[in-house]
């Protein structure tokens, strides 16, 4: 009975998100070699020097954009390097307990980029998540999803454990419901920030050509790479013309 009820709820989630064309959830395909940048990898010293220069140049621009576009928001970005060699290549935005925005780069990501434009674009993208208020909006979406699914489970007479499971599922669906749009918003604003900091966001977005393409998967957290590159191109054409 529980399995049937949960299957119904998952089906409802599919309808809510209008994303029933589900791509098989195997490993994402790798980009073709023709789309991969031929630039050589940096040495550790070159990567560290470029990272310092990018942070020094981009952070003030991101801070200005943050203050211009928001009210009563902490715009003093703190840039952190996760030096764990086992951590995968990644960058993410978070908030400290005092509300200060933090952007963390793993050393794996710093080593993975090929030029300063890519570093600048990633930093600008992560700063844009904070400026656009994505963490707060994601939290609100998760809370709303949890309430809705919990209420539906209660109305159907589900057990306490099933109601709890529904709440967890609703939070997951709610958090993911606009995550792709958030990424595209951050790509667009990140293009503006990188450009105003003196970097080439078109060259920076070439980073997408070297990472696995998530495709357009149901409840996926990121949009297809081609869609992200197109957003960068359109934004660049608008601000550079």
Secondary structure, DSSP 8 states (H G I E B T S, - for coil): -HHHHHHHHHHHHHHHHT--S----S------GGGS-------HHHHHHHHHHHHHHHHHHHHHHHHHH-SS-----EEEEE--TTS-S-EEEEE-TTS-EEEEEEHHHHHH--SHHHHHHHHHHHHHHHHTTHHHHHHHHHHHHHHHHHHHHHHTT--HHHHHHHHHHHHHHHHHTTHHHHHHHHHHHHHHHHHHTT--HHHHGGGGGGS---TT-TT-SS--HHHHHHHHHHHHHHHH-
